[in-house]
């Protein structure tokens, strides 16, 4: 991915997601009008900092450098979106989301773990909390209870 170079651990991202790479990366392909794969639509970079780590401009720059190296490798197209997340317990003040490229196709986003968890809960409409509350009461959907109370699964005739 990075021109065949093996980087020292201090220079490697914790996770890079891209399809069809030898180390099991994941990503989203780009398709043409006929439905054929024409490249990579999106690459995800996650820079995770451990424990009580405070994210500074240095870590944001590190994620930016990863995205530059990926673009220089020519394994992605100029239009490929690269979204880099930099996560830590706290952030230096005034660390902005960085949008880079002609069409802002590279996004570097610093965020605290607390904000990440709040965002995830909001996106699922606090489903985890609601399920926990519902299961705790023993109240289930009547249709589900009816199906679960059946002693044997009946065969469906074909």
Secondary structure by P-SEA (a helix, b strand, c coil): ccccccccccccccbbbbcccccbbbbbbbbccccccccccbbbbbbcccccccccaaaaaaaaaaaaaaaaaccccccbbbbbbbbccccccccccccccccccbbbbbbcaaaaaaaaaaaacaaaaaaaaaaaaccccaaaaaaaaccccccccc
